[in-house]
Amino acid sequence: MKFNKKHISSLTVPFIMALVITSTFRSGAIGVDSPDRKLLMAEKAIAQLYVDSVDEGKLVDDAIRGMLEKLDPHSSYSTPEETRELNEPLQGNFSGIGITFNMNNDTLYVIQTVSGGPSEKVGILAGDRIIAVNDTSIAGVKMKNSDIMKRLRGPKNTVVNVKALRYENNRPDTIDFRITRADIPINSVDAAYLVDAHTGYIRLNKFAADTPKEVREALNRLTKEGMTQLILDLSDNGGGYLQAAIEMLGEFLDPGKLAVYTEGLQSPRYEAYTSPAGRKPIFNNGRVVIMTNQYSASAAEITAGALQDHDRAVVVGRRSFGKGLVQRPIPFPDGSMIRLTIAHYYTPTGRDIQKPYEKGNEEAYRRDIENRFNQGELMHKDSIKLVDSTVYRTLRLSRPVYGGGGIMPDEFVPLDTTEFTRYYRNVMAKGLINRYVISYVDSHRKEIKKKYKNDDLFVKYFEVTPDMLNDLKALADKENVEFDHEQFDRAKPLFAMSIKGLIGRDIYDNSTYFKVYNTHDPIFRKAYEIINSPQYDLILTPDK
């Protein structure tokens, strides 16, 4: 059909637009009857015919999110900026000035400088307050940590000027620093130390690109120091790269062992094995205990599940999160990305790690931990509901293990809520323990370092006094935290542990915090008890 000017002038605008949009599909790029055609026609119609102006890019972003929300809880879409923020912690490093910091009363407080990093090189010290970045004041201004980091981070070899406030002999002084940004490693090993002459401890916070290298370094150092058995802490570890977990498992299992396999409707079974023959694992002999809790997920569950299935370790703690869906990243030219679920993770015995979910009901999925708490599962082993009642058998000793939603520990440790009172929670929520510690360390840093030459002496002998706890209470009173005497008394051990751990971290390093915290942590205490007792061998006994 041909149109002359008279015909065109009589056509309505929507009809003309429909012809234009339809012609896009008749070019052969998209099938006429395909769902793609309908989606693109709808987007073009809205963008070009809607009564008000629309942001076409946001329209497409929202449409993609809407589609993914109807699938599973882990398929997701991220904008270019969100994609960069998601990938950065797993890629192993970024360019910045090399500090660990807290925001205290809207002021950036330096906790530590990275050894050998740009800030240490120019003389920034723990306890300094950074009050301005490139002539822009950041003190007294409420800013998110992400906004602060954007100002401090930047391309390698670029310069950032910062002004720091430092207290010396209780007198404030300001110092201007010119810092050249450099690559800063993001560590996944929070702590690695000997608990006693033969028991090592390694805590992992995630599985990143450099995790296997960090773990190898920690294992080599600890074995040289005399380690013959290891507690591997995966509690609160939300996972990360699958390949990092597989590579790390190669240090604990003999070469050629099945680490994990994946399978989905459109994805054929893929099996991943530990390192090939010829490469000797660092720690494939000696006792291993894995610590897990309800926040251990994904790659952490793959690691715990593989070591449990091969009877290589005893798992201690609480049932893990249950994140067993495999996401494939699908990048777009603008830097945005879809992470689309394509398969399930299975442990070597065939256990499905993924907990049940209802498609499109993400809210219920996110509230699963809360529901576990309310149903008593975190406090009572008998309250754990086994979704998959199938009994799987471990590969060497044929011990019974279960799937269908996380990794079940060999030894259950209940959540202790007796000290975690509402008053403690309210003090924590206002950041008052951090504020108190910052003030205390300002006044006592030199004294503590002189009295306790290393963190082992600090952990053994430093005590949080009643006066210190009362000073914290006074700060909470000043900030209008409603006081409850009974709850304060119950929470005193938790307050004392938090204060001591944070002081130790500020003055020594991150490992010091965990040396203090672990003396208080029921999962660690049980792990340490089992690894040093005949109970370890009783758990790893062939099923009869």
C-alpha positions in Angstrom: 0.0 0.0 0.0 1.3 3.4 -0.9 0.5 6.7 0.8 0.5 10.2 -0.6 0.6 13.4 1.4 -3.2 13.5 1.7 -3.3 10.0 3.2 -0.5 10.8 5.6 -2.1 14.0 6.9 -5.3 12.1 7.8 -3.5 9.4 9.8 -3.4 9.6 13.6 0.0 9.9 15.3 -0.4 6.6 17.1 -1.1 4.8 13.9 2.0 6.3 12.2 4.1 5.3 15.2 2.8 1.8 15.1 3.8 1.6 11.5 7.3 2.9 12.3 7.7 0.5 15.2 6.4 -2.5 13.3 8.8 -1.9 10.4 11.7 -2.4 12.9 10.7 -6.1 13.2 10.0 -6.7 9.5 13.6 -6.1 8.9 14.2 -9.6 10.1 16.2 -8.8 13.2 13.4 -9.9 15.6 10.6 -12.4 14.9 7.2 -10.8 14.2 5.4 -13.1 16.8 8.2 -13.2 19.3 7.9 -11.9 22.9 10.9 -9.7 22.1 8.8 -7.8 19.5 6.1 -7.1 22.0 8.6 -5.9 24.6 10.4 -3.6 22.3 7.1 -2.2 20.8 5.9 -1.4 24.3 9.1 0.4 25.2 9.1 2.4 22.0 5.5 3.3 22.4 6.0 4.6 25.9 9.1 6.5 25.1 7.6 8.2 22.0 3.9 8.5 22.8 3.6 8.9 26.6 1.9 12.2 27.8 5.0 13.2 29.9 8.7 13.0 29.3 10.3 9.7 30.4 13.9 8.6 31.0 14.2 5.8 28.4 17.3 4.3 30.0 15.6 4.0 33.4 12.5 2.6 31.6 14.6 -0.2 30.2 16.4 -0.8 33.5 13.1 -1.1 35.3 11.8 -3.5 32.7 14.8 -5.8 33.1 14.5 -5.7 36.9 10.8 -6.5 36.6 11.5 -9.6 34.5 14.2 -10.9 36.8 12.1 -10.4 40.0 9.7 -13.0 38.7 12.4 -15.6 38.4 14.5 -16.5 41.5 16.0 -14.4 44.4 19.5 -14.3 43.0 19.0 -13.3 39.3 19.6 -9.5 39.3 20.4 -6.5 37.2 23.0 -3.8 38.1 23.7 -0.4 36.5 27.2 0.4 35.4 28.0 2.1 38.7 26.4 -0.8 40.7 28.4 -3.3 38.6 31.7 -1.7 39.4 30.8 -1.6 43.2 29.8 -5.2 43.1 32.9 -6.5 41.3 35.5 -4.4 43.1 35.6 -6.3 46.4 36.1 -9.6 44.5 38.7 -8.5 42.1 41.4 -8.2 44.7 42.4 -4.5 44.6 41.5 -0.9 43.9 43.4 2.3 43.6 43.3 4.6 46.6 45.2 6.0 49.6 45.3 2.8 51.8 43.5 3.4 55.0 40.9 1.6 57.1 38.5 4.1 58.6 35.3 4.7 60.7 33.0 7.6 60.6 32.8 9.1 64.1 30.5 12.0 64.7 30.6 12.8 61.0 34.4 12.8 61.0 36.6 10.3 59.2 38.7 8.5 61.8 41.7 6.5 60.6 41.8 3.1 62.2 44.9 1.7 60.3 47.1 2.5 57.4 47.8 -0.3 54.9 51.4 -1.4 55.4 53.5 0.0 52.6 50.6 1.9 51.2 50.4 5.6 50.1 49.1 6.9 53.4 51.7 5.2 55.5 54.4 6.5 53.2 53.4 10.1 53.7 53.1 9.8 57.5 49.3 9.4 58.2 48.8 7.7 61.5 46.1 5.7 63.2 43.9 8.1 65.1 44.2 10.9 62.6 40.9 12.6 61.5 40.7 13.4 57.8 38.6 16.6 57.7 39.1 17.7 54.1 39.7 16.1 50.7 40.9 18.3 47.8 39.9 21.5 49.6 36.3 20.1 50.3 35.4 19.8 53.9 34.1 16.3 54.9 34.0 17.0 58.7 30.6 17.6 60.2 28.9 16.6 57.0 26.8 13.5 57.0 28.1 11.3 54.2 27.8 7.7 53.3 30.9 5.5 53.4 30.5 5.0 49.7 30.6 8.8 49.1 33.8 9.1 51.2 35.4 6.3 49.3 34.6 7.9 45.9 36.6 11.0 47.0 39.6 9.0 48.3 39.8 6.4 45.5 40.8 7.2 42.0 43.1 6.1 39.2 46.5 4.8 40.1 49.2 7.6 40.2 46.7 10.4 40.6 47.1 12.8 43.5 44.7 13.6 46.3 45.2 16.3 48.9 43.9 15.7 52.4 43.9 17.7 55.6 44.1 15.7 58.8 43.5 16.7 62.4 45.9 15.1 64.9 46.0 15.2 68.6 49.4 15.3 70.2 49.8 15.7 73.9 46.0 16.5 73.9 46.6 19.4 71.6 44.9 19.5 68.2 47.0 20.2 65.1 46.2 20.1 61.4 48.5 18.6 58.8 48.3 18.8 55.0 49.2 15.6 53.1 49.7 15.1 49.4 49.1 11.5 48.6 49.7 9.6 45.3 47.1 6.9 44.9 48.3 3.3 44.3 46.9 -0.2 44.0 45.5 -1.3 47.4 44.9 -5.0 48.0 41.5 -6.0 49.4 42.2 -8.9 51.7 39.9 -11.8 52.2 41.9 -13.3 55.1 40.8 -11.3 58.2 43.1 -13.2 60.6 45.6 -16.0 60.6 47.4 -17.0 63.8 48.3 -19.8 66.1 45.8 -20.4 68.9 48.2 -22.7 70.7 51.5 -24.3 69.7 49.8 -26.6 67.2 46.3 -25.2 66.4 46.1 -22.7 63.6 43.1 -20.3 62.9 42.3 -18.7 59.6 39.2 -16.5 59.1 37.9 -15.8 55.6 35.5 -12.9 54.9 34.8 -13.7 51.2 36.1 -15.7 48.2 37.9 -13.2 46.0 40.3 -13.5 43.1 43.3 -13.5 45.5 41.8 -15.7 48.2 43.7 -18.9 47.2 47.0 -17.0 47.2 46.2 -15.4 50.6 45.2 -18.8 52.1 48.4 -20.5 50.7 50.5 -17.8 52.3 48.7 -18.2 55.6 49.0 -22.0 55.5 52.7 -21.9 54.7 53.4 -19.4 57.5 51.4 -21.3 60.1 52.8 -24.7 59.2 56.3 -23.2 59.6 55.3 -21.9 63.0 54.3 -25.4 64.0 50.6 -25.8 63.0 49.5 -29.4 62.7 45.7 -28.8 62.8 43.5 -25.9 61.6 40.2 -24.1 62.4 38.9 -22.5 59.2 36.4 -19.8 60.1 33.7 -19.4 57.4 31.1 -17.8 59.6 29.5 -14.7 58.1 31.3 -15.5 54.8 28.8 -14.6 52.0 30.8 -16.4 49.3 32.2 -14.9 46.0 34.0 -16.6 43.2 33.4 -20.3 42.6 36.9 -20.8 41.1 38.5 -19.3 44.2 36.7 -21.9 46.4 37.8 -24.8 44.0 41.4 -23.6 43.9 41.5 -23.2 47.7 40.0 -26.7 48.2 43.1 -28.0 46.3 45.2 -27.2 49.4 43.1 -29.5 51.6 42.1 -32.4 49.3 44.3 -34.7 47.3 44.6 -33.9 43.6 41.8 -34.9 41.3 39.0 -34.9 43.9 35.5 -33.7 42.9 35.0 -30.3 44.5 31.5 -29.4 43.2 29.3 -29.8 40.2 26.7 -27.6 38.6 23.6 -28.5 36.5 20.6 -26.8 35.1 17.8 -27.2 32.5 19.8 -25.4 29.8 23.2 -26.0 31.4 24.7 -29.5 31.1 26.4 -31.0 34.2 29.8 -29.4 34.8 32.2 -31.0 37.3 35.1 -29.2 38.9 38.0 -31.1 40.4 40.9 -30.1 42.7 44.3 -29.5 41.3 45.7 -32.1 38.9 48.3 -34.7 40.0 51.8 -33.3 40.3 50.9 -30.4 42.6 51.3 -31.2 46.3 48.6 -29.7 48.5 49.8 -27.7 51.5 47.4 -29.2 54.1 45.9 -32.4 53.0 46.7 -34.1 56.3 46.0 -33.0 59.8 42.7 -32.2 61.6 40.4 -29.5 60.1 37.3 -28.0 61.7 35.1 -25.6 59.7 33.1 -22.9 61.5 29.8 -22.0 59.8 26.7 -20.0 60.8 23.4 -19.0 59.2 25.2 -16.3 57.1 27.8 -18.6 55.5 26.7 -18.8 51.9 27.6 -19.8 48.3 31.3 -20.4 47.9 31.6 -20.8 51.7 29.0 -23.6 51.5 30.7 -25.2 48.6 33.9 -25.3 50.6 32.3 -26.7 53.8 30.2 -29.2 51.8 33.1 -30.6 49.8 35.3 -31.0 52.9 32.4 -32.6 54.8 31.6 -34.9 51.8 35.2 -36.1 51.6 35.3 -36.6 55.3 38.2 -34.2 55.4 36.8 -31.9 58.0 34.3 -31.6 60.9 31.7 -28.8 60.4 30.8 -26.9 63.6 28.2 -24.2 64.1 24.7 -23.7 62.6 23.0 -24.6 59.3 24.4 -22.3 56.5 22.4 -19.9 54.4 21.4 -22.2 51.5 22.6 -20.2 48.5 23.1 -22.8 45.8 22.2 -21.1 42.6 24.8 -20.4 39.9 24.7 -16.9 38.3 26.2 -16.2 34.9 27.2 -12.6 34.4 25.9 -11.1 31.1 27.5 -7.7 30.5 26.0 -5.0 28.4 28.1 -2.5 26.3 27.3 0.4 28.7 28.9 -1.5 31.7 25.6 -2.7 33.2 25.1 -6.4 33.8 22.6 -9.1 34.3 23.5 -11.9 36.7 21.2 -14.7 35.5 20.7 -18.0 37.4 21.6 -20.9 35.1 22.2 -23.9 37.3 22.3 -25.3 40.8 25.4 -26.1 42.9 25.7 -29.7 44.1 28.2 -31.0 46.6 30.3 -34.1 45.7 27.7 -36.5 47.2 24.9 -34.8 45.1 23.4 -32.6 47.8 21.6 -29.5 46.5 22.8 -26.5 48.6 19.9 -24.2 47.6 17.1 -23.7 50.1 13.5 -23.7 48.8 12.0 -20.4 47.4 8.9 -19.2 45.8 9.4 -17.5 42.4 8.6 -13.8 42.6 8.4 -13.8 46.4 11.8 -12.3 47.3 10.5 -10.8 50.6 9.8 -14.2 52.0 13.2 -15.5 50.9 15.0 -12.6 52.5 13.1 -13.2 55.8 14.2 -16.8 56.0 16.9 -16.1 58.7 14.3 -14.2 60.8 11.9 -17.1 60.4 14.6 -19.5 61.5 15.1 -17.4 64.6 11.4 -17.2 65.4 11.0 -20.9 64.9 13.8 -21.7 67.3 16.2 -23.3 64.8 19.1 -21.1 65.7 18.8 -22.1 69.3 17.6 -25.7 69.1 18.9 -28.4 66.8 15.6 -30.3 67.0 13.8 -27.3 65.5 15.8 -27.6 62.2 13.4 -28.6 59.4 15.0 -30.9 56.8 13.4 -30.0 53.5 15.2 -32.8 51.7 14.9 -35.9 53.8 17.1 -37.9 51.5 20.1 -39.4 53.3 23.3 -38.8 51.3 26.5 -40.7 52.2 29.9 -39.2 52.6 32.5 -40.5 50.1 35.1 -42.1 52.4 33.3 -43.1 55.6 29.7 -43.3 54.3 28.4 -41.0 57.1 24.9 -39.6 56.7 24.6 -36.0 55.5 21.5 -34.0 54.3 20.8 -31.5 51.5 17.9 -29.3 50.6 19.0 -26.0 52.1 22.5 -25.2 53.3 25.1 -27.3 54.9 24.1 -29.1 58.2 27.0 -29.0 60.7 28.3 -32.2 62.3 28.2 -30.4 65.6 25.4 -27.9 66.3 26.2 -24.8 68.3 23.1 -22.8 69.5 22.9 -19.0 69.1 23.4 -17.5 72.6 21.1 -14.5 73.0 21.4 -14.1 76.8 23.9 -11.2 76.6 22.5 -9.6 73.4 20.0 -7.3 75.1 17.9 -4.5 73.6 20.1 -2.0 75.5 23.2 -3.4 73.9 21.6 -3.3 70.5 20.6 0.3 70.9 24.1 1.4 72.1 25.6 -0.5 69.1 23.1 1.0 66.6 24.2 4.5 67.5 27.9 3.6 67.0 28.7 4.5 70.6 31.1 1.6 71.3 33.2 2.8 68.3 33.0 6.4 69.5 34.0 5.4 73.0 37.0 3.3 71.8 38.2 6.1 69.5 38.2 8.5 72.5 39.9 6.0 74.8 42.6 5.1 72.3 43.3 8.8 71.8 44.2 9.1 75.4 45.8 5.8 76.1 47.6 4.7 72.8 51.2 5.2 74.0 50.5 3.8 77.4 49.0 0.6 76.0 51.7 0.1 73.5 54.3 0.6 76.2 52.7 -1.8 78.6 51.8 -4.5 76.1 54.7 -5.0 73.7 52.6 -7.2 71.4 49.0 -8.2 70.9 49.4 -11.6 72.7 50.2 -9.8 75.9 47.4 -7.4 75.3 44.9 -10.2 74.8 46.1 -12.0 77.8 46.4 -9.2 80.3 44.4 -6.1 79.3 41.1 -5.8 81.1 38.1 -3.6 80.5 37.4 -2.0 83.9 34.0 -1.2 85.5 35.0 2.5 85.1 35.3 2.0 81.4 31.9 0.4 81.2 30.4 3.2 83.2 32.0 5.8 80.9 30.3 4.0 78.0 27.0 4.1 79.9 27.5 7.9 80.5 28.1 8.4 76.7 24.9 6.4 76.0 23.0 8.5 78.6 24.2 11.6 76.8 22.9 10.3 73.5 19.5 9.6 75.1 19.7 5.8 75.0 17.1 4.6 77.4 18.9 2.8 80.3 17.9 -0.6 81.6 20.0 -1.7 84.6 19.2 -5.4 84.2 20.0 -5.4 80.5 23.2 -3.5 81.0 24.4 -6.0 83.6 23.6 -8.9 81.3 25.4 -7.3 78.4 28.5 -6.4 80.4 30.6 -9.4 79.1 29.6 -8.5 75.5 30.3 -4.8 76.0 33.7 -5.6 77.5 34.6 -8.0 74.6 33.6 -5.4 72.0 35.6 -2.6 73.7 38.7 -4.7 74.2 38.6 -6.2 70.6 38.2 -2.8 69.0 41.0 -1.2 71.1 43.2 -4.1 70.1 42.3 -3.7 66.4 43.1 0.0 66.6 46.4 -0.3 68.3 47.7 -3.6 66.8 45.9 -5.1 63.8 42.7 -6.9 62.6 43.8 -10.3 63.9 43.9 -8.9 67.4 40.2 -8.3 67.3 39.5 -11.9 66.4 41.9 -13.1 69.1 39.7 -11.3 71.6 36.4 -12.1 69.9 37.1 -15.8 69.6 37.5 -16.2 73.4 33.9 -15.2 73.6 32.5 -16.9 70.5 30.6 -20.2 71.3 31.2 -21.6 67.8 35.0 -21.0 68.1 35.1 -22.5 71.6 33.3 -25.6 70.4 35.5 -25.9 67.4 38.6 -25.6 69.6 37.3 -28.2 72.0 36.5 -30.7 69.3 39.8 -30.3 67.4 41.7 -31.1 70.6 39.6 -34.0 71.8 38.7 -37.6 70.9 35.3 -36.2 69.8 36.9 -35.3 66.4 37.6 -39.0 65.7 34.2 -40.0 67.0 32.5 -37.7 64.5 34.7 -38.9 61.6 33.8 -42.6 62.2 32.5 -44.9 59.5 28.7 -45.3 59.7 27.7 -48.8 60.6 
